[in-house]
Amino acid sequence: MPTHHVIRQGLPSEDDAVAENFYKMWLDMGYSSDSLVENWRQKTLDRLQVARRDLKMMTFVAMAVGDDAAETMVGNAIVQLWDGLHPLILKPTTRLEAYIWGVYVDTLHRKQGLAAQLTQACINYSKGIGCTEIRLFTSDMGRSVYERVGFVDGREMKIKFE
């Protein structure tokens, strides 16, 4: 059992574990492994590399620290500048948005506030790089976590085709 948890900035050398957690997140949301592309790991690693280079991406990791001071990653979150689905024509001084994705905590370490702490680390980082707002998409399971740290429902609308 860990003696405590530490939230810190992730390292590029930890990207493989972050990619693995991104995969687990989709499984937790009810998708089967058959519904995910075979090259999910490489696609995720490629996105992390590009977002780190071009979009000020940062990972944050939750580490369980044992009695022997050994650390094990038990969760993570990713934040980057929002690169939009349309051209971003507002000046960054008018609106500079960040986007949080890939928030995941291992099952055995949930209900300890780690997801909220990871999300708060992303919020703090975003403020520090000059963002004026931050967005994310949530699962039903994560909604209460994000509401606790200040997120509110926005104006996005969708139609789901069955």
Buried (B, 14 or more C-beta within 10 A) or exposed (E): EBEEBEBEEBEEEBBEBBBBBBBBBBEBEEEEEEEEEEEBBEBBBEBBEEBBEEBBBBBBBBBBBEEEEEBEBBBBBBBBBBEEEEEBEEEEEEEBBBBBBBBBBBEEBBEBBBBBBBBBBBBEBBEEEEBBEBEBEBBEEBEEBBEEBEBEEEEEEEEEEE
